[in-house]
Amino acid sequence: MAESLMDIKRKIASTKKTGQITQAMQMVSGAKLSQIEKRARKYQLYADKVRQIVTHLAAGQLLELANAANNDAEANKNQLVSVASLLEKRPVKKTGYLVITSDRGLVGSYNSTVLKAMMQMIKDDHEGPDDYVMMAIGGVGADFFKARGLNLAYEYRGVSDIPTFNEVREIVKTAVTMYDNGVFDELYVCYNHHVNTLTSAFRAEKMLPISDLDVSEVEDTNVEYLIEPDLDAVLDAVLPQYAESLIFGAIMDAKTAEHAASTTAMRSATDNANDLILHLSTQFNRARQAAITTEITEIVGGAAALE
């Protein structure tokens, strides 16, 4: 019985330490969530304005003019993203998927939701592995695709907890270069969209080519544009920013959902630890009372035998 009591005490002490760790991790994730939510709200203003400008250009048929003019032109080798690359439409022989996951676990169902949805998309939309190419942001997704032998053409690990815009530039440059080289003919960014602290939803957004623009958002489509210095210079500045905003916004959104999932998971783990401590404490008290009762019974029995 003494060993049993000691075992219970060890379990209680161990569970208390675990609960302290998960509570600390919950506080850290909560702080990161608060920071990235503030930054995401500010960034959304910029992203909405860039999308509004590109949508106006599409409504004025300026993107079509630029695409026709650039199809036969050689892209600038020193330019991060070429206009022709972003606007070029071609028959879709292979689809690229840029999948955003985390680099670690302890985030509840955050990663499994994305990966399960991706596998279902591949099953529904493609007949074989030659029809798609995977690109992974995050170690969990990269390891998942490698373990299943999927065609993983690119991986990026170590995205900051609060991502910076410079981190996205390498990803965008790689994605557009692969698009230029014909590795895939269209690109989708797939990730968990942050709804609130307790909820996230899988989302797949088309990045390349730039085509999914709702011109109905523009009230007056019969506007004559005065462009300075010229159309190419304007598109050279605006379209790369739009492409970058899509990926950077998706990474920000996915990281927000990740921190929210981590906060919820650690809160749940802390609550479970407290419940287990309460259960073990009750078990310990019962075992101790049983031991005391046994000792009293033995003392009384021994005294009775001496009479």
C-alpha positions as MATLAB code, in Angstrom:
seq = 'MAESLMDIKRKIASTKKTGQITQAMQMVSGAKLSQIEKRARKYQLYADKVRQIVTHLAAGQLLELANAANNDAEANKNQLVSVASLLEKRPVKKTGYLVITSDRGLVGSYNSTVLKAMMQMIKDDHEGPDDYVMMAIGGVGADFFKARGLNLAYEYRGVSDIPTFNEVREIVKTAVTMYDNGVFDELYVCYNHHVNTLTSAFRAEKMLPISDLDVSEVEDTNVEYLIEPDLDAVLDAVLPQYAESLIFGAIMDAKTAEHAASTTAMRSATDNANDLILHLSTQFNRARQAAITTEITEIVGGAAALE';
ca = [
       0.000    0.000    0.000;
       2.940    2.368    0.777;
       4.345    1.845   -2.720;
       0.932    2.542   -4.183;
       0.724    5.819   -2.291;
       4.202    6.790   -3.463;
       3.292    5.984   -7.070;
       0.220    8.190   -6.862;
       2.250   11.025   -5.337;
       4.784   10.761   -8.157;
       1.998   10.873  -10.750;
       0.494   13.946   -9.095;
       3.854   15.736   -9.028;
       4.583   14.802  -12.644;
       1.142   15.926  -13.809;
       1.508   19.243  -11.987;
       4.786   19.913  -13.794;
       3.200   19.000  -17.124;
       0.277   21.307  -16.392;
       2.649   24.163  -15.607;
       4.445   23.620  -18.922;
       1.230   23.517  -20.965;
      -0.087   26.590  -19.171;
       3.114   28.475  -19.994;
       2.880   27.346  -23.637;
      -0.747   28.504  -23.705;
       0.283   31.957  -22.510;
       3.084   32.168  -25.092;
       0.771   31.091  -27.936;
      -1.863   33.556  -26.726;
       0.649   36.393  -26.807;
       1.775   35.442  -30.324;
      -1.856   35.208  -31.427;
      -2.564   38.697  -30.137;
       0.473   40.123  -31.955;
      -0.208   38.467  -35.301;
      -3.905   39.388  -35.216;
      -2.976   43.060  -34.860;
      -0.447   42.834  -37.690;
      -2.872   40.893  -39.905;
      -5.549   43.550  -39.500;
      -3.112   46.257  -40.551;
      -1.829   44.219  -43.473;
      -5.367   43.522  -44.678;
      -5.794   47.220  -45.462;
      -2.795   47.064  -47.801;
      -3.908   43.777  -49.393;
      -7.426   45.095  -50.035;
      -6.051   48.212  -51.703;
      -3.713   46.217  -53.978;
      -6.554   43.891  -54.971;
      -8.809   46.864  -55.631;
      -6.227   48.406  -57.983;
      -5.672   45.141  -59.892;
      -9.442   44.584  -60.136;
      -9.861   48.069  -61.615;
      -7.136   47.281  -64.162;
      -8.913   44.047  -65.074;
     -12.248   45.842  -65.397;
     -10.663   48.346  -67.750;
      -9.267   45.463  -69.855;
      -5.755   46.758  -69.232;
      -4.516   43.340  -68.083;
      -5.554   41.814  -71.396;
      -3.691   44.524  -73.293;
      -0.584   44.000  -71.187;
      -0.757   40.240  -71.623;
      -1.001   40.539  -75.403;
       1.922   42.932  -75.473;
       4.137   40.838  -73.233;
       3.503   37.330  -74.566;
       6.216   37.659  -77.223;
       8.599   39.768  -75.127;
      11.574   38.380  -73.251;
      11.173   38.689  -69.463;
      13.658   40.788  -67.532;
      16.138   38.393  -65.945;
      16.751   40.644  -62.923;
      13.058   41.183  -62.222;
      11.520   39.254  -59.322;
       8.215   38.595  -61.085;
       7.476   39.298  -64.743;
       4.120   40.632  -65.901;
       3.910   38.067  -68.695;
       4.436   35.228  -66.207;
       1.645   36.393  -63.935;
      -0.887   36.891  -66.722;
      -0.084   34.024  -69.079;
      -2.886   31.483  -69.461;
      -2.173   28.082  -70.937;
      -3.760   24.614  -70.996;
      -3.558   23.031  -67.555;
      -1.536   19.849  -67.804;
      -0.215   19.958  -64.253;
      -1.401   21.797  -61.138;
       0.845   23.136  -58.399;
      -0.229   23.226  -54.753;
       1.527   25.427  -52.213;
       0.503   23.855  -48.889;
       1.062   25.755  -45.635;
       1.460   23.783  -42.396;
       3.428   24.264  -39.188;
       6.985   23.204  -38.387;
       5.991   21.532  -35.133;
       3.203   19.682  -33.406;
       1.192   20.553  -30.296;
      -1.314   22.483  -32.416;
      -4.315   20.188  -32.149;
      -5.944   19.265  -35.463;
      -4.425   22.227  -37.329;
      -2.065   20.201  -39.545;
      -4.290   17.164  -39.966;
      -7.152   19.352  -41.248;
      -4.997   20.807  -44.036;
      -3.357   17.520  -45.010;
      -6.618   15.569  -44.974;
      -8.299   18.186  -47.191;
      -5.311   18.175  -49.557;
      -5.366   14.412  -49.969;
      -9.098   14.569  -50.683;
      -8.557   17.296  -53.311;
      -5.873   15.226  -55.016;
      -8.120   12.180  -54.992;
     -11.102   14.079  -56.427;
      -9.344   16.285  -59.002;
      -6.457   14.210  -60.346;
      -6.137   10.806  -61.948;
      -2.478   10.212  -61.109;
       0.706   11.680  -59.603;
       1.743   13.159  -62.966;
      -1.115   15.671  -62.770;
       0.119   17.697  -59.789;
       3.178   19.067  -57.988;
       3.410   19.760  -54.251;
       5.183   22.719  -52.636;
       5.321   22.755  -48.839;
       5.732   25.612  -46.391;
       6.286   23.983  -43.004;
       8.088   20.837  -41.914;
       4.986   18.818  -41.032;
       3.572   19.049  -44.544;
       6.940   18.423  -46.194;
       7.564   15.286  -44.130;
       3.997   14.096  -44.744;
       4.308   14.343  -48.530;
       7.767   12.762  -48.545;
       6.590    9.820  -46.450;
       3.820    9.113  -48.970;
       6.028    9.452  -52.009;
       4.208   12.464  -53.448;
       5.922   14.751  -55.946;
       7.399   17.401  -53.615;
       9.185   19.980  -55.764;
       9.908   22.610  -53.109;
       9.886   22.983  -49.338;
      10.440   25.918  -47.002;
      10.940   25.431  -43.278;
      11.333   27.818  -40.400;
       8.750   30.513  -41.125;
       8.767   33.015  -38.259;
       5.988   32.997  -35.691;
       5.291   36.561  -36.798;
       6.179   36.368  -40.527;
       7.922   39.228  -42.296;
       7.376   40.327  -45.885;
      10.972   39.522  -46.864;
      10.401   35.839  -46.060;
       7.769   35.660  -48.796;
       9.947   37.021  -51.569;
      11.987   33.827  -51.916;
       8.820   31.720  -51.987;
       7.163   33.918  -54.626;
      10.300   33.990  -56.777;
      10.598   30.196  -56.634;
       6.911   29.672  -57.425;
       6.936   32.014  -60.436;
      10.218   30.559  -61.732;
       8.732   27.062  -61.600;
       5.631   28.395  -63.368;
       7.841   29.975  -66.056;
       9.726   26.717  -66.548;
       6.514   24.759  -67.028;
       6.762   22.718  -63.836;
       3.035   23.449  -63.391;
       0.433   25.470  -65.310;
      -1.537   26.894  -62.384;
      -0.849   27.350  -58.684;
      -3.139   27.126  -55.660;
      -2.252   28.255  -52.142;
      -3.802   25.860  -49.606;
      -3.968   26.583  -45.875;
      -6.155   26.907  -42.783;
      -8.095   30.177  -42.735;
      -8.426   31.757  -39.287;
     -12.076   32.338  -38.388;
     -11.775   32.850  -34.634;
      -9.839   31.452  -31.677;
     -11.773   28.194  -31.730;
     -12.472   27.795  -35.451;
     -10.497   27.568  -38.668;
     -11.491   26.464  -42.171;
      -9.505   24.960  -45.047;
      -9.066   27.294  -47.992;
      -7.533   26.885  -51.470;
      -6.904   30.121  -53.393;
      -5.665   30.376  -56.971;
      -2.483   32.445  -57.284;
      -1.191   31.863  -60.821;
      -2.123   32.896  -63.375;
      -3.866   36.058  -62.162;
      -7.399   35.533  -63.411;
      -9.805   35.069  -60.488;
     -10.729   38.738  -60.199;
     -14.349   39.744  -59.757;
     -14.787   42.775  -62.019;
     -18.346   43.139  -60.712;
     -16.756   44.703  -57.630;
     -16.015   47.766  -59.781;
     -19.058   50.028  -60.023;
     -18.058   51.924  -63.173;
     -16.193   49.885  -65.792;
     -16.315   52.588  -68.484;
     -13.542   54.653  -66.970;
     -10.703   55.976  -69.078;
      -7.381   55.567  -67.296;
      -4.571   58.083  -67.424;
      -1.422   56.066  -66.776;
       1.917   57.610  -65.890;
       4.588   56.810  -66.993;
       3.138   53.879  -68.995;
       1.090   50.702  -68.626;
       4.084   48.368  -68.426;
       5.701   50.377  -65.622;
       2.475   50.418  -63.621;
       1.882   46.676  -64.015;
       5.538   45.922  -63.276;
       4.984   47.561  -59.883;
       1.426   46.460  -59.080;
       1.187   42.829  -60.237;
       4.238   41.540  -58.340;
       2.884   43.209  -55.214;
      -0.460   41.524  -55.799;
       1.168   38.101  -56.204;
       3.244   38.642  -53.078;
       0.203   39.820  -51.141;
      -1.632   36.571  -51.936;
       1.082   34.355  -50.479;
       2.047   36.656  -47.628;
      -1.607   37.079  -46.665;
      -2.091   33.301  -46.759;
       0.974   32.745  -44.553;
      -0.207   35.396  -42.094;
      -3.676   33.855  -42.037;
      -2.274   30.341  -41.610;
       0.083   31.417  -38.812;
      -2.805   33.129  -37.028;
      -4.814   29.910  -37.249;
      -1.770   27.962  -36.025;
      -1.327   30.129  -32.918;
      -5.055   29.939  -32.216;
      -4.954   26.144  -32.531;
      -1.901   25.976  -30.260;
      -3.582   28.176  -27.649;
      -6.707   26.006  -27.697;
      -4.712   22.755  -27.580;
      -2.568   23.907  -24.645;
      -5.628   25.177  -22.778;
      -7.269   21.796  -23.275;
      -4.085   20.022  -22.113;
      -3.908   22.209  -18.997;
      -7.554   21.518  -18.184;
      -6.980   17.788  -18.638;
      -3.949   17.956  -16.352;
      -6.005   19.706  -13.653;
      -8.758   17.108  -13.998;
      -6.217   14.300  -13.715;
      -4.647   15.890  -10.628;
      -8.092   16.106   -9.017;
      -8.757   12.448   -9.839;
      -5.352   11.330   -8.552;
      -5.764   13.395   -5.369;
      -9.080   11.682   -4.683;
      -7.488    8.308   -5.385;
      -4.575    9.179   -3.070;
      -6.887   10.214   -0.223;
      -8.925    7.044   -0.543;
      -5.791    4.902   -0.563;
      -4.425    6.733    2.483;
      -7.718    6.314    4.359;
      -7.719    2.633    3.478;
      -4.163    2.321    4.832;
      -5.098    4.095    8.081;
      -8.191    1.916    8.491;
      -6.074   -1.208    7.965;
      -3.521   -0.067   10.569;
      -6.266    0.715   13.123;
      -7.848   -2.669   12.483;
      -4.517   -4.403   13.015;
      -3.876   -2.456   16.234;
      -7.339   -3.237   17.590;
      -7.007   -6.880   16.579;
      -3.600   -7.147   18.284;
      -4.897   -5.558   21.468;
      -7.839   -7.931   21.512;
      -5.550  -10.901   21.128;
      -3.500   -9.838   24.181;
      -6.563   -9.727   26.457;
];
